[in-house]
Amino acid sequence: MQTTFFKRRSARKNDVIVGADRRGFQGAEEALVDIELAEETCPRFERPAVMIETLRFVSAREGSEPAEAMTVKAHALYEYLMASARLQLEHQDGQEFRVSFPDAKTYLGIDRTDRLREYVSAINETRVTYDFRTEGYQRSGTMPLLMCDYVKHDDGQQFIAYSMHRAVQEVILTARRYGWLELNAFRKFRSKYTARLYPRLALLAGQSVRKPLSTSPEKLAEELGWAPDRFHWGNFMSRVLEPILLDINGGEKTAPSVSRFRVEMKLVRGTGRGSPVAEIVFDVIPNENLTRQSRAAKLDTLHAASARLHIDGLDVGHTPAMVLVAQAVTATGKSVFQIRDEWKATVVALLAAENQRHHLRKLLDERGVADAFAAWVDSYGMSVPTTDMQELPEVKTGVVLVEPLSRAQRRKEHAIDQAGRAMKQANNVRPGNGDLPDTPHEYADSIIATYADAEMWSMLEGADGLPETDAAVIQSAFGVLARQDAPQMRKSIYNLAGSISAWDLPRAVRVSRAILANNRPE
């Protein structure tokens, strides 16, 4: 990926900094194409507040609910394209941006090009409304989300070529208020509604004075594009709100998708029969355990002097800045002396030949001590690393080497394992682990609903013994289960996942076709 250099201006005539003066991307540009680096450094990109506050999904394919075509993967691709464009944006009409197919597929975690094209088509088919108020005028209306097509070079390289509406481009370049969005978050979300609400929460998280986000259930449903024929609070809670909270905060077996904050939801009930929910309040709480988000500890004279010193035995370039050490004191509760001694032991271990390919060594060599030190505290528990490369055991006479599973076989095993867990959870049984047996456990409908998503079953594509057409039928069946009420959805997941768990493919296809026949759109 070509590195772009920018001339950053520090002031205009009126000393106001706008989007054109800012880089708009926090982190290494290489994080756009290096998932490991992105995980270590948590890059963020800028989104103008006016876009976050007024842009709304209104339509997609003809006859569908608002933005139905924008699945969670399609939305992740849109955000990836916007982050890539932010690094290149200029005051230029009709500016076109490009992202290679391999880079986009790496970010999304997919292999198939036809899937990527589906997501691009979904972006092309989605329209949004906006109400941009900039200095001197107001602009509002309906516009395409992005305008995308494809470019293929003579050497076979393929690219997504895209451009944004001129009004969007102008708003980004003139924005004074903005929020920072985590690039990693969108590819981890499992609900498309999380991808739509998250920017509003991220905008709140970045404000020095954070006010809760308060709205009515019906208004929030409209803004998120959830438009059933009749609003039902229970369905909205289980299918929209609970998956959002699970995505952002994580759960019992689910890691949080957002690093920099968590969210708490409070329900304000009104008067009347059944005490209906009148207001939903979201509180955003920063995650203070991240080193670079922690307040720098106030160090006394002795500790401050120590934190400034070059660590004896290390290169000057491997000694972290005093402010980083002070932040680590806050994040970990350890003293300056402990942190410096442990960091020295870690760097010495990293520089050993056997750790040459360690992720943290790569970060230290390529991104510098600041990124490596922060990752060491946040992701590695301040431990001295062992080599990532496991030595091959010596093969003794009489030992039979087992051939590794093919990719198709691995996909089959993955599908069987996930189906077994889905079947048990739908029946309120916690799957055992190792020697631990299965145990009863009440799973929320929102947990079960995560399996009612075609993309959750992408491993079926190319699974050993499963024809591509049958895989598509089964995935489609899982996708329509979200239309069912909670009890029926559980029953359908139990039956369909049970067939896959037993790898009874003819039965899985029969069950899938029955589900599709009984859940056709009206």
C-alpha positions in Angstrom: 0.0 0.0 0.0 1.4 3.4 -1.0 2.1 5.8 1.9 0.7 9.2 1.5 2.4 12.3 3.0 0.3 15.3 4.2 1.1 18.9 4.8 -0.8 19.7 8.0 -1.7 23.4 8.5 -1.9 24.6 12.1 -4.0 27.7 11.7 -6.2 29.6 9.2 -6.9 33.3 9.1 -9.4 32.9 12.0 -7.3 30.3 13.8 -10.0 27.7 13.3 -8.9 24.1 12.5 -11.3 22.2 10.1 -11.2 18.8 8.5 -8.9 19.8 5.7 -6.3 20.7 8.3 -6.4 17.3 10.0 -5.2 13.9 8.9 -8.5 12.4 10.0 -6.9 9.0 10.8 -5.2 8.0 14.1 -2.7 5.3 13.7 -0.5 3.8 11.0 -1.9 3.8 7.4 -0.6 0.2 7.2 -3.3 -0.8 9.7 -5.8 -0.6 6.8 -4.1 -3.7 5.3 -2.5 -5.4 8.3 -5.1 -6.9 10.6 -2.5 -7.9 13.3 -1.2 -4.3 13.4 -4.8 -3.0 13.6 -5.5 -5.2 16.5 -2.4 -4.0 18.3 -2.8 -0.3 17.7 -6.7 0.1 17.5 -6.7 2.8 14.7 -9.5 5.3 14.5 -10.9 7.5 11.7 -12.8 10.8 11.8 -16.5 11.3 11.1 -18.0 14.8 11.1 -20.6 15.3 13.9 -23.2 16.6 11.4 -23.0 13.3 9.4 -23.3 11.2 12.6 -26.3 13.3 13.8 -28.3 13.7 10.6 -27.4 10.9 8.1 -30.1 8.3 8.1 -30.6 5.1 6.0 -33.9 5.4 4.1 -34.0 2.9 1.3 -32.3 0.0 -0.4 -33.8 -2.5 -2.8 -37.2 -1.8 -4.1 -39.9 -3.2 -1.9 -37.5 -3.8 1.1 -37.5 -2.3 4.5 -35.1 0.6 5.0 -31.6 -0.3 4.1 -32.3 -4.0 4.3 -29.6 -4.6 1.7 -27.0 -3.1 4.1 -26.0 -6.2 6.1 -23.4 -5.9 8.8 -20.7 -6.9 6.4 -21.8 -4.4 3.8 -21.8 -1.7 6.4 -18.3 -2.7 7.5 -17.1 -2.4 3.9 -18.7 1.1 3.7 -16.8 2.2 6.8 -13.5 0.7 5.5 -13.9 2.6 2.2 -14.6 5.8 4.1 -11.6 5.4 6.4 -9.4 4.7 3.3 -10.8 7.8 1.5 -10.2 10.0 4.6 -6.5 9.7 4.1 -6.6 11.0 0.5 -9.5 13.5 0.7 -8.9 16.9 -1.0 -10.9 19.8 -2.2 -11.4 18.3 -5.6 -14.7 17.7 -7.5 -15.3 14.1 -8.6 -12.3 12.8 -6.6 -12.1 9.0 -7.0 -10.7 6.6 -4.5 -9.5 3.0 -4.9 -9.2 0.0 -2.6 -7.8 -3.3 -3.9 -10.0 -6.5 -3.7 -7.4 -8.3 -1.5 -7.2 -5.5 1.0 -11.0 -5.2 1.3 -11.4 -9.0 1.7 -8.7 -9.1 4.3 -10.4 -6.5 6.3 -13.8 -8.2 6.1 -12.3 -11.7 6.7 -13.8 -13.2 3.6 -12.3 -15.2 0.7 -14.9 -15.1 -2.0 -14.9 -12.3 -4.6 -18.6 -12.7 -5.3 -19.4 -12.0 -1.7 -17.4 -8.7 -1.9 -19.3 -7.8 -5.1 -22.6 -8.4 -3.2 -21.5 -6.0 -0.5 -20.5 -3.4 -3.1 -23.9 -3.7 -4.8 -25.6 -3.3 -1.4 -23.7 0.0 -0.9 -24.7 1.2 -4.4 -28.3 0.4 -3.8 -28.6 2.2 -0.5 -29.7 5.8 -0.2 -29.6 8.1 2.7 -31.1 11.4 3.9 -29.0 14.2 5.3 -29.4 17.7 6.7 -26.0 19.4 6.5 -25.8 22.9 8.0 -22.5 24.5 7.2 -21.3 28.1 7.4 -23.4 30.3 5.1 -26.0 27.7 4.0 -28.0 24.6 4.7 -28.2 21.6 2.4 -30.6 18.6 2.7 -32.1 15.9 0.6 -31.6 12.3 -0.5 -28.4 10.9 -1.9 -26.6 7.6 -2.6 -24.4 6.3 0.2 -21.4 5.9 -2.1 -21.0 5.4 -5.9 -18.9 2.4 -6.6 -17.7 0.4 -9.6 -14.7 -1.7 -10.5 -11.3 -1.3 -12.2 -9.2 -4.2 -13.5 -5.6 -3.6 -14.6 -3.9 -5.5 -17.4 -1.9 -7.4 -14.8 -5.1 -8.8 -13.3 -5.3 -6.6 -10.2 -8.8 -5.6 -9.3 -10.0 -2.5 -7.4 -13.1 -1.0 -6.0 -13.3 2.5 -7.4 -15.6 4.8 -5.5 -16.6 8.4 -5.0 -18.7 10.2 -2.5 -21.4 12.9 -2.9 -19.9 16.4 -3.2 -21.9 17.5 -0.2 -20.3 14.8 2.0 -16.9 15.6 0.8 -17.3 19.3 1.6 -18.7 18.5 5.1 -15.8 16.3 5.9 -13.2 18.9 4.8 -15.0 21.8 6.7 -16.0 20.0 9.9 -15.0 21.5 13.2 -16.8 18.9 15.4 -16.2 15.2 14.8 -16.1 11.8 16.4 -13.5 9.1 16.2 -14.6 5.6 15.0 -12.7 2.5 15.7 -11.7 0.8 12.4 -11.6 -2.7 14.1 -15.1 -2.4 15.5 -17.2 -2.6 12.3 -15.7 -5.8 11.1 -16.4 -7.4 14.5 -20.1 -6.3 14.8 -22.6 -9.1 14.4 -25.7 -6.8 14.2 -26.2 -4.2 11.5 -28.1 -2.1 14.0 -24.9 -1.8 16.1 -23.1 -0.4 13.1 -25.8 2.3 12.8 -25.9 3.3 16.5 -22.2 3.0 17.3 -21.1 6.3 15.6 -23.6 8.3 17.8 -22.2 6.6 20.9 -18.6 7.2 19.8 -19.4 10.9 19.3 -20.6 11.1 22.9 -17.6 9.1 24.2 -15.3 11.8 22.7 -16.9 14.8 24.4 -15.3 16.3 27.5 -18.8 16.7 29.0 -20.8 13.6 28.2 -24.5 13.8 28.1 -26.6 10.6 27.9 -28.3 9.8 24.6 -32.0 9.8 25.3 -34.7 8.9 22.8 -38.1 7.1 22.5 -38.2 3.5 21.3 -40.2 4.3 18.2 -37.9 7.1 17.2 -34.8 5.0 17.7 -36.3 2.1 15.7 -37.0 4.5 12.8 -33.5 6.0 12.9 -31.9 2.5 13.0 -34.0 1.3 10.0 -36.0 -1.3 12.0 -39.4 -1.0 10.4 -41.8 -3.9 11.1 -45.5 -3.6 10.1 -46.3 -3.1 13.8 -43.9 -1.9 16.5 -43.6 -4.4 19.3 -41.3 -3.5 22.3 -40.4 -7.1 23.1 -39.2 -7.8 19.6 -37.3 -4.5 19.4 -35.6 -5.3 22.7 -34.6 -8.9 21.7 -33.7 -8.3 18.1 -32.2 -4.8 18.1 -31.2 -3.5 21.5 -29.8 -6.6 23.2 -27.6 -7.6 20.2 -26.3 -4.0 20.2 -25.3 -4.2 23.9 -23.8 -7.7 23.3 -21.7 -6.3 20.4 -20.4 -3.3 22.2 -19.9 -4.7 25.7 -19.4 -8.4 25.0 -21.0 -11.2 26.9 -20.2 -14.5 28.6 -18.6 -16.0 25.5 -18.3 -12.9 23.3 -15.5 -10.4 23.4 -16.4 -6.7 23.2 -16.2 -5.3 19.7 -15.4 -1.8 20.9 -12.2 -1.1 22.8 -12.6 2.5 24.0 -15.9 2.5 25.8 -18.8 0.4 27.1 -22.5 1.4 27.2 -25.2 1.1 29.8 -28.9 1.3 28.8 -31.6 2.5 31.2 -35.3 2.3 30.5 -37.7 5.0 31.7 -41.2 3.7 31.9 -44.3 5.8 31.5 -47.7 5.7 33.0 -50.5 3.6 31.7 -51.4 0.0 31.3 -48.3 -2.3 31.6 -46.0 0.7 32.3 -44.8 0.9 28.7 -41.2 2.1 28.0 -41.4 5.8 27.2 -37.7 6.6 26.9 -34.4 4.8 26.3 -31.2 6.3 27.8 -27.7 5.3 26.8 -24.8 6.2 29.0 -21.3 5.9 27.5 -18.5 4.9 29.9 -14.9 5.1 28.7 -12.7 2.1 29.2 -10.0 3.5 31.5 -7.9 0.3 31.3 -6.4 1.3 28.0 -3.0 2.8 28.6 -3.3 5.7 26.2 -6.7 6.6 27.5 -5.6 6.6 31.2 -4.8 9.8 33.0 -1.1 10.2 33.5 -0.3 9.6 37.2 1.2 12.5 39.2 4.7 11.3 39.9 6.8 12.6 42.8 10.3 14.0 42.1 12.1 10.7 42.4 9.7 8.7 40.2 9.5 11.5 37.6 13.3 11.7 37.4 13.5 7.9 37.0 10.8 7.9 34.3 12.8 10.5 32.2 16.0 8.5 32.3 17.2 6.3 29.4 16.8 2.6 30.5 20.3 1.3 31.0 21.1 -1.6 28.7 18.5 -0.6 26.0 18.7 1.6 23.0 17.4 5.1 23.5 14.7 4.4 20.9 13.4 1.5 23.1 12.8 3.7 26.2 9.2 4.8 26.5 8.4 8.5 27.1 7.7 9.6 30.6 4.0 10.3 29.9 3.5 6.8 28.7 5.1 5.4 31.8 2.9 7.6 33.9 -0.2 6.4 32.1 0.9 2.8 32.6 1.2 3.5 36.4 -2.5 4.6 36.4 -3.6 1.7 34.2 -1.7 -1.0 36.1 -1.1 0.3 39.6 2.5 -0.7 39.4 5.4 1.7 40.3 7.7 3.4 37.7 10.5 1.2 38.8 8.5 -2.1 38.3 7.3 -1.0 34.9 10.7 0.0 33.6 12.3 -3.2 34.9 9.7 -5.4 33.3 9.8 -3.5 30.0 13.6 -3.9 29.9 13.2 -7.7 30.5 10.6 -7.8 27.7 12.7 -5.9 25.2 15.7 -8.1 25.9 13.6 -11.2 25.3 12.1 -9.7 22.1 15.5 -9.0 20.7 16.5 -12.6 21.0 16.7 -14.5 17.8 13.9 -16.9 18.6 11.5 -14.0 19.0 12.4 -12.3 15.7 8.9 -13.0 14.3 6.9 -12.2 17.5 4.0 -9.8 16.9 5.3 -7.4 19.6 8.8 -7.5 18.1 7.3 -6.6 14.7 5.5 -3.7 16.3 8.6 -2.4 18.1 10.7 -2.6 14.8 8.1 -1.1 12.5 6.0 1.2 14.6 8.3 2.2 17.4 8.4 2.1 21.2 5.2 4.0 21.9 2.9 1.6 20.0 4.8 -1.5 21.3 4.8 -0.3 24.9 1.1 0.4 24.9 0.3 -2.9 23.3 2.6 -4.7 25.8 0.5 -3.2 28.7 -2.9 -3.5 27.1 -2.7 -6.8 25.2 0.2 -8.8 26.6 -0.4 -8.3 30.3 3.2 -6.8 30.7 4.6 -10.4 30.4 7.9 -11.4 28.9 6.9 -13.0 25.6 7.7 -16.5 24.5 8.3 -17.2 20.8 5.3 -17.3 18.5 7.0 -20.0 16.4 6.6 -23.4 18.0 9.4 -25.8 17.3 8.4 -29.1 15.6 8.6 -32.1 17.9 11.2 -34.7 17.1 9.6 -37.6 15.2 10.5 -40.9 16.8 10.5 -44.3 15.1 7.0 -45.8 15.0 5.2 -42.5 15.3 2.5 -42.0 12.7 2.1 -38.5 11.3 -1.5 -37.4 10.8 -2.2 -35.4 7.7 -3.6 -32.0 8.4 -7.3 -31.4 7.5 -8.0 -29.8 4.2 -9.7 -26.4 4.1 -13.0 -28.0 3.1 -12.7 -30.4 6.1 -11.9 -27.6 8.4 -15.0 -25.7 7.3 -17.1 -28.8 7.9 -15.7 -29.3 11.4 -16.3 -25.6 12.1 -19.9 -25.9 10.9 -20.5 -29.0 13.0 -19.1 -27.4 16.1 -21.0 -24.2 15.7 -24.2 -26.0 14.9 -23.9 -28.2 18.0 -23.5 -25.1 20.2 -26.4 -23.3 18.5 -28.7 -26.3 18.9 -27.9 -26.6 22.7 -28.2 -22.9 23.4 -31.6 -22.8 21.6 -32.7 -25.5 24.0 -31.2 -23.5 27.0 -28.3 -25.9 27.5 -24.8 -24.6 28.1 -22.4 -26.6 26.0 -19.7 -28.4 28.0 -16.0 -27.9 27.5 -13.4 -30.6 27.8 -14.3 -32.8 30.8 -17.1 -30.4 31.8 -20.6 -31.7 31.1 -23.5 -29.8 29.5 -25.5 -27.8 32.1 -28.9 -26.0 32.0 -28.7 -22.3 31.4 -31.3 -19.7 30.4 -30.1 -18.0 27.2 -31.6 -14.6 26.2 -33.4 -14.5 22.9 -30.8 -12.0 21.7 -28.1 -14.6 22.1 -30.0 -17.1 20.1 -30.9 -14.5 17.5 -27.2 -14.1 16.6 -27.5 -17.5 14.8 -30.4 -16.2 12.7 -28.0 -14.6 10.3 -26.8 -16.0 7.0 -23.3 -14.5 7.5 -22.8 -16.5 10.8 -22.8 -19.6 8.6 -20.4 -18.6 5.9 -18.2 -21.6 6.8 -20.8 -23.7 5.0 -19.5 -22.3 1.7 -17.0 -24.9 0.5 -17.5 -27.3 3.4 -16.6 -30.9 2.6 -19.4 -32.8 1.0 -21.8 -29.8 0.8 -22.7 -28.6 -2.7 -22.6 -24.9 -3.2 -26.3 -24.6 -4.1 -27.3 -26.5 -0.9 -25.0 -24.3 1.2 -26.7 -21.2 -0.2 -30.2 -22.7 0.6 -29.1 -23.4 4.2 -27.6 -20.0 4.7 -30.7 -18.3 3.3 -32.9 -20.3 5.7 -30.8 -19.1 8.7 -31.1 -15.5 7.4 -35.0 -15.5 7.3 -35.3 -16.9 10.9 -35.0 -13.3 12.2 -38.6 -12.7 10.9 -40.0 -15.4 13.3 -41.1 -14.7 16.8 -38.7 -15.8 19.5 -40.2 -19.3 20.4 -40.5 -20.3 16.8 -37.0 -19.0 16.0 -35.5 -21.1 18.8 -37.4 -24.2 17.5 -36.2 -23.6 13.9 -32.6 -23.1 14.9 -32.7 -26.2 17.1 -34.0 -28.3 14.1 -31.8 -26.8 11.4 -28.6 -26.7 13.6 -29.3 -30.2 14.7 -29.2 -31.5 11.2 -25.9 -29.7 10.5 -24.5 -31.0 13.8 -25.2 -34.5 12.7 -24.0 -33.6 9.2 -27.3 -34.9 7.8 -27.2 -32.8 4.7 -30.3 -34.0 3.0 -32.4 -33.3 6.1 -30.7 -29.9 6.5 -31.7 -29.0 3.0 -35.3 -30.2 3.5 -35.6 -28.2 6.8 -34.2 -25.2 5.1 -36.6 -25.3 2.2 -39.5 -25.7 4.5 -38.3 -22.6 6.5 -38.0 -20.6 3.3 -41.4 -21.6 2.1 -43.1 -20.7 5.4 -41.3 -17.3 5.7 -41.7 -15.7 2.3 -41.9 -11.8 2.5 -45.5 -10.6 2.3 
